[in-house]
Amino acid sequence: MSERPFREALIDLDAVTANVRSLVERLGGTRAMAVVKADAYGHGAVPVARAALAGGADWLGTADLGEAFELRAAGIDAPILAWLHDPGADFAPAIAADIDLGLSAEAQLHRAAEAARGAGAPATVHLKIDTGLSRNGVQPGEWADAVAAAVELERAGLLRVRGVFSHLANTSAESDAAQLAEFERALAVAADAGLTPEVRHIASTAAALTRPDARYDLVRLGIACYGIPPFGDGTTSAELRLVPVMTLRGRVAAVRRIAAGDGVSYGHTWRAERATTLALVPLGYADGVPRQASGRGEVLLNGARRPVVGRIAMDQFLVDVGDDAVEVGDEVVLFGDPATGAPSADDWGVAADTIGYEIVTRIGPRVPRGYLGGV
Ligand SMILES: Cc1ncc(COP(=O)(O)O)c(C=O)c1O
């Protein structure tokens, strides 16, 4: 007897490998970084990183150093870049673990140099220019000074500037072009000052797929590795020749017949118009099923898409199966590969006024990850 109702996020690692392989083939020689931050968008950082490397990714990207250390601790020795740091972060362990530091301010360069002095080895850094996203990165007015500092520290043997990078806002073709022009200016300043970065990078999935002029030496691919389109405009995975990696599923925990007029779930936001059968699904917002999708999401159950009715609660929600047969224990797929008839993560994104990225990344810790394939 299991202690918990069956819930699972099934991760197809061979799909990660196939997605990365297919993307690499389309990049015309540009190298690929698989972005595995946030536990590989909820898919499991270590197994996904291995699967992405098997598909031809040369680099791994994480937001923070903790995520990078997790990969190193698992024995992964591919180049790793981490780009979002605590103001008090100690860079010395990153230098010792051969993790590249994405740095966004001159002060961080000096702190990395300080750590390098202590470690007795240079820090490998990628200097970030803010080309218009306005998150982090050195602002254009401060770029020349930051570059000058980097050159000096590089000459002192404390830093190696391996990369110059930025990040696009993916707002429009025009705004991407303006950011790319700013990036070009920043690269020219860096080159004039004597920096010779091995990798220049600005594109994540959207630009990697649509703008060859944004590819430079390396693209940072996150969402595409997971088989989810980046655009949020109805483009499907299949149209992008990608396979969704995560299937979120459970088993029907209870079945009941209700009468016309009966109210369903908290607040009775939905009432049956006629007698119908409800199936109870044992996943809720504690598991990352967005409450916002109450009355709007759909699941695949016994060969058909069925609507979520009433409010999604913390641990469970109901679907309306009409007069069709359903039994306790039947499998329910919340999302997966639409080729199987299941909704996509993006469908849930639409139902919850968000994006597929958020749907997969927020699947909670109560949902075990199961793995298929892999290396
Ligand atoms: C700096 C940076 N690069 C790359 C990515 C990957 O983006 P995507 O998942 O759209 O490919 C992200 C993700 O948000 C990011 O923050």
The ligand as an SDF file (V2000), in Angstrom:
LIG
                    3D

 16 16  0  0  0  0  0  0  0  0999 V2000
   20.4830   34.6590  -18.8530 C   0  0  0  0  0  0  0  0  0  0  0  0
   19.6220   33.5960  -19.4200 C   0  0  0  0  0  0  0  0  0  0  0  0
   20.0150   32.9420  -20.5320 N   0  0  0  0  0  0  0  0  0  0  0  0
   19.2760   31.9720  -21.0920 C   0  0  0  0  0  0  0  0  0  0  0  0
   18.0620   31.6070  -20.5740 C   0  0  0  0  0  0  0  0  0  0  0  0
   17.2680   30.5270  -21.2620 C   0  0  0  0  0  0  0  0  0  0  0  0
   16.1020   31.0710  -21.8230 O   0  0  0  0  0  0  0  0  0  0  0  0
   15.0900   30.1250  -22.6350 P   0  0  0  0  0  0  0  0  0  0  0  0
   14.5420   29.1730  -21.6340 O   0  0  0  0  0  0  0  0  0  0  0  0
   14.0560   31.0630  -23.1510 O   0  0  0  0  0  0  0  0  0  0  0  0
   15.8840   29.4500  -23.6900 O   0  0  0  0  0  0  0  0  0  0  0  0
   17.6010   32.2560  -19.4340 C   0  0  0  0  0  0  0  0  0  0  0  0
   16.2970   31.8870  -18.8900 C   0  0  0  0  0  0  0  0  0  0  0  0
   15.5150   32.6420  -18.4150 O   0  0  0  0  0  0  0  0  0  0  0  0
   18.3880   33.2770  -18.8360 C   0  0  0  0  0  0  0  0  0  0  0  0
   17.9900   33.9250  -17.7340 O   0  0  0  0  0  0  0  0  0  0  0  0
  1  2  1  0
  2  3  1  0
  2 15  2  0
  3  4  2  0
  4  5  1  0
  5  6  1  0
  5 12  2  0
  6  7  1  0
  7  8  1  0
  8  9  2  0
  8 10  1  0
  8 11  1  0
 12 13  1  0
 12 15  1  0
 13 14  2  0
 15 16  1  0
M  END
$$$$
